Amino acid sequence: MTTKRKQHSAQFKFKVALEAVKDDQTRNQIASRHSVHPGQVTEWKKKLLTEGNQIFGRQPARAEAAQATREAELYEQIGRLKMELEWLKKKAAPFS
């Protein structure tokens, strides 16, 4: 019998990680209260501490991901055009 993994919202993860950063309770207490694994609490806390400075950055993560996707598409198009140009140069060489 398989069980589907829970997918927690970003708001929930932030709330749990923030509680873990406060150090008012142990990680096991926080995990049992929110029904998550203690290792997950630790992982979310580490992520909050390492990537917390990016929360107030200029671009949100979605905008950065969209920009990276767009750049990848453009680089792919440039590569394709270069290949076509080289092919045309090779085929046009006998005529010049």
N, C-alpha and C positions, 0 to 999 in steps of 0.2 A: 504494500500500500504506500503510495507516494503522497507526500504532503507538499503543497505549494509554499514556496518561500514568501515570507512577509516582505513587503516593500514599504519601508517607512518614508514619510515625507521629509523634505529637507528641514522643515520647521520643527518636526519631532526630533530629528537628529541633533539640530542645534540646541534645542531645549535640554536634551539629555547630556550633551557634551558640556553645556554651560553649567549644569548641576555638578558634573564631574570636576570641572575646573575650580568650582567654589570650594571643594574639599570639605563640605559640611557633613557628608555621609561617605561611607565606604563605597567602592565601586560595586560590590556585591549587593548592597542595599539598593542602590540606584537601579541596578540591572533587574533585581527582583520586582521592584515597584513598577517598572515600565515593561516587564516581561520580555527582556532581551538578554542576550548572553553577556557576561561581564567582559569578555574579550572585545565585544562590539562596542561597549562603552569606552574602553581604552582606545580603540581605533578612532572613534569619533572625536574623542578628546584630543588625541595627537593631531588629527586633521584640523581641528579648530585652532590649535596652537600654532601649527605650521603655516596654514593657509588663511589664518584670520586677518592678516594684514591686507589680503587681496579683496576682502569684502568691501572695503571702502575705496578700492582702486577706481581708476577711470572707466574701465570697461567691464561689464558683467561677463560671466563665464559664457553665456550663450552668444554674446556678441563676438567674443574671441573665437569660439568654435565656428561660428558662421564665417568669420573672416578667414580662418584657417582653411575651411572647406572651399571658399571662393578662390583663395590663393592656389590651392591644389588644382582646382579646375583650370585656372589660367595657366599654370605651369604645364599642365598636361596639353593644353591647346597650343602653347608655344612649341613644345616638343613635337607635336604632330605637324605643325606648320614647317618646322625646320626639316623634318623628314621629307615632307612633300617638296620643299624647295630643293633639297639635295637630289631627290629623284628627278625633278624637272631639269636641273643643271646637267645631270648625267645623260638624260635622254636628249637634251638639246645640244650637247657638245658636238655631235657629228654634223649638225646643220650650220655651225658658225665657222 
